[in-house]
């Protein structure tokens, strides 16, 4: 079945370093969404990408959708302790599949 | 807007008991989703509704799980009988339509002992 895989599973960075998580689908996606879940919290919608090669920015966060619409990335520039959490990508299909998530730890 | 409201926030129950989780979606949202989250299996979609109609329940683990949406403002997820392996955080989410960003509730942390 359709799967959305994310790498890495865990990432520890020093505060101020950059961070990137990658999302790969086994099939072409009509769109992809990104969510952030703080420890002990619930997933919060960040953004949706629809177009091939689309790039969107939210302050220090840059989201990219691959040309083939089978992969996506989230890049955080100069991480802060407030960026701590798990970042999920999600793609539609018969169901809406959430990726395995990347857990980000920021060391002050 | 109060967001998606779930109750209870925490539930501890004994194996074999019936558990009912409740969800009130955002007013005007036509799609509602029930997810389960565990460390081992991540976020799993259990069932989703569109305009109060169940569309896909293939993620429901077994017959012990059932979900209803009697109207646009209320949904329940019932487990009967509950088992320890059902322990997880259960999230309800809603969206204006299918394929648009979801708003999640705060979740119900279920512990079955």
Interface residues (C-beta under 8 A of the other chain):
Chain A: X30 X31 X33 X35 X41 X42 X43 X44 X45 X47 X48 X88 X92 X94 X95 X96 X97 X98 X100 X101
Chain B: X33 X35 X42 X43 X45 X48 X56 X58 X59 X91 X93 X98 X99 X100 X101 X102 X103 X104 X105 X106 X107
